[in-house]
Amino acid sequence: MPHFTKTPYTVAVHDLMHRPGEMREHDLETVVPERLGEGPISVPAGATIDIDLRLEGLHDGILASAHVSGLAIGECSRCLKPIEQSVEVDFAELFAYSDDEAFDYKVQDDHVDLEPVVRDAVVLSLPFQPVCRPDCPGLDPVTGERVEDIPDYQPRENIDPRWSALATLTVDESGEAGADDASGSAESASAEPASHQTEDEAGAR
């Protein structure tokens, strides 16, 4: 087995190994060496997380149970405002003595490494689309300004371009829809000579 390298997440368990029923509790204040999370919100490198840890000796390994708390920072997915959100998450994982592939985590050189367990628990608890508040109105789709910063904001009506031709139609006094007056007059003027020509030709015949 390769030599185990200690990290801020490693905890010695030599006093629990092969002692079923033994238990130890630790309050760990851990400085995060690498950012936890890659989305719009994460626990940044250098931040501190608290790990309230309980270790129990079992026949086949060490059971690590913990409550992790910290602070994630990022930006609102709607209005892009900087935000902070607390992180509160629990986990329980077995660190096995055996090298059997059936176990995800193992005791190495009388230590357990909590890093992959903490990382998975924290990252999965972070929101995919964080918001500064549940009713955040977001940005104006035209100007890109934050809606909450615009006094007396009135949302603009977005017309589907496929229906934009309907905007030029007017309704006459009889209630029938028609094109605007200018286009209607032009069409009438162009239609009249054709009608007169037809009558003249009919009389000549």
C-alpha positions in Angstrom: 0.0 0.0 0.0 1.4 3.4 -0.9 2.4 5.8 2.0 -0.5 7.9 3.1 -0.1 11.6 2.7 -1.8 13.7 5.4 -4.1 16.6 4.4 -6.3 19.1 6.4 -9.0 16.4 6.1 -7.1 13.5 7.6 -7.8 12.1 11.1 -5.8 9.5 13.0 -7.8 6.5 14.1 -5.1 4.2 15.5 -6.8 4.2 18.9 -10.0 2.9 17.4 -8.8 0.3 15.0 -10.1 -3.3 15.6 -11.9 -2.1 18.8 -15.6 -2.5 18.0 -17.7 -0.3 20.2 -15.1 2.4 20.8 -16.0 5.9 19.9 -14.3 9.3 19.6 -15.6 12.8 18.9 -13.7 15.6 17.2 -14.5 19.2 16.5 -12.4 20.1 13.4 -11.9 23.6 12.0 -10.6 23.0 8.6 -9.2 25.5 6.1 -10.3 24.5 2.6 -7.2 23.9 0.5 -9.2 23.8 -2.8 -12.5 25.3 -3.9 -15.5 23.1 -3.2 -17.9 23.4 -6.2 -17.5 24.6 -9.7 -20.9 26.2 -10.3 -22.2 29.8 -9.7 -21.8 29.3 -5.9 -19.1 27.4 -4.0 -17.0 27.3 -0.9 -13.8 29.1 -1.9 -10.3 28.0 -1.2 -9.0 29.5 2.1 -12.5 29.5 3.7 -13.0 27.6 6.9 -15.5 24.8 7.4 -16.4 23.2 10.7 -16.7 19.4 10.9 -18.4 18.0 14.0 -17.1 14.5 13.7 -17.8 11.2 15.4 -15.7 8.1 14.7 -16.9 4.6 15.8 -14.9 1.4 15.7 -16.7 -1.5 13.9 -15.6 -5.1 13.1 -14.9 -4.2 9.4 -13.8 -0.6 9.7 -14.3 2.9 11.1 -17.7 4.6 10.7 -17.3 8.3 10.3 -20.4 10.5 10.9 -20.3 14.2 10.7 -22.1 17.5 10.4 -20.3 20.0 8.2 -21.0 23.7 8.2 -19.5 26.6 6.4 -20.3 29.5 4.0 -20.6 29.4 0.2 -20.2 32.6 -1.9 -21.3 33.2 -5.5 -23.8 35.2 -7.5 -27.6 35.2 -8.0 -28.5 33.3 -11.1 -31.2 35.8 -11.9 -29.8 39.2 -11.1 -26.1 38.4 -10.8 -25.9 40.1 -7.4 -23.1 38.7 -5.1 -24.6 36.4 -2.5 -23.6 34.2 0.5 -25.4 31.1 1.6 -24.7 28.9 4.7 -23.8 25.3 4.1 -25.2 22.7 6.5 -24.8 19.0 5.6 -24.5 15.6 7.2 -22.8 12.4 6.1 -22.0 8.9 7.4 -19.4 6.7 5.6 -17.6 3.5 6.4 -13.8 3.4 6.1 -13.0 -0.2 5.7 -9.9 -2.1 6.9 -10.1 -4.4 3.8 -8.8 -3.5 0.3 -12.0 -5.1 -1.1 -13.3 -3.1 -4.1 -16.8 -3.3 -2.5 -15.8 -0.5 -0.2 -15.5 3.1 -1.5 -13.3 4.3 1.4 -10.5 2.7 3.3 -8.4 3.2 6.4 -4.8 4.0 5.3 -1.8 4.1 7.6 -4.1 4.4 10.7 -5.8 7.4 9.2 -9.1 8.2 7.5 -9.2 10.9 4.8 -12.4 12.8 4.9 -11.7 15.0 1.9 -13.7 13.1 -0.8 -16.6 12.5 1.6 -16.7 16.2 2.6 -16.3 17.4 -0.9 -19.2 15.2 -2.3 -21.5 16.2 0.6 -20.9 19.9 0.3 -21.0 20.1 -3.5 -24.2 18.1 -3.7 -25.8 20.4 -1.2 -25.1 23.6 -3.2 -28.0 24.9 -5.3 -27.7 24.6 -9.0 -29.3 28.0 -9.6 -28.8 30.0 -6.5 -30.9 33.2 -6.0 -30.5 36.2 -3.7 -34.2 35.7 -2.6 -37.0 33.4 -3.8 -38.9 36.3 -5.5 -35.9 37.9 -7.2 -37.2 39.7 -10.3 -33.9 39.3 -12.2 -32.7 41.5 -15.0 -34.6 43.6 -17.6 -34.4 41.5 -20.8 -33.7 44.6 -23.0 -31.4 46.9 -20.9 -29.9 44.2 -18.6 -30.5 46.4 -15.6 -31.6 44.9 -12.3 -35.3 45.2 -12.1 -35.3 46.0 -8.4 -33.1 49.0 -9.2 -35.6 50.5 -11.7 -38.3 52.7 -10.0 -41.9 51.9 -11.1 -40.7 49.2 -13.4 -43.2 48.1 -16.1 -42.3 44.9 -18.0 -42.2 45.3 -21.7 -44.4 43.2 -23.9 -42.4 41.0 -26.1 -44.2 40.3 -29.4 -43.4 37.1 -31.3 -41.9 38.2 -34.6 -44.0 35.7 -36.4 -47.1 37.7 -35.3 -45.6 41.2 -35.8 -47.6 41.7 -39.1 -50.8 41.7 -37.0 -49.6 44.9 -35.2 -50.2 46.9 -38.5 -53.8 45.9 -38.7 -56.6 48.3 -37.7 -60.2 47.8 -36.9 -62.8 49.9 -38.8 -66.1 51.1 -37.5 -67.9 48.0 -38.6 -65.6 45.9 -36.5 -63.7 44.4 -39.4 -59.9 44.2 -39.3 -58.0 45.8 -42.2 -54.6 47.2 -43.1 -53.7 50.8 -42.3 -55.4 53.7 -44.2 -52.4 54.4 -46.4 -52.0 50.9 -47.7 -55.8 50.5 -48.1 -56.0 53.7 -50.2 -53.2 52.7 -52.4 -54.7 49.3 -53.1 -58.1 50.9 -53.9 -56.5 53.4 -56.4 -54.7 50.7 -58.2 -57.8 48.5 -58.4 -60.1 51.2 -60.0 -58.5 51.6 -63.5 -58.5 47.8 -63.9 -62.3 47.8 -63.3 -63.0 50.7 -65.8 -60.9 49.0 -68.5 -62.9 45.9 -68.1 -66.2 47.8 -68.6 -64.9 49.6 -71.8 -63.7 46.4 -73.3 -67.0 44.8 -72.6 -68.9 47.6 -74.4 -66.6 47.4 -77.4 -67.4 43.7 -77.8 
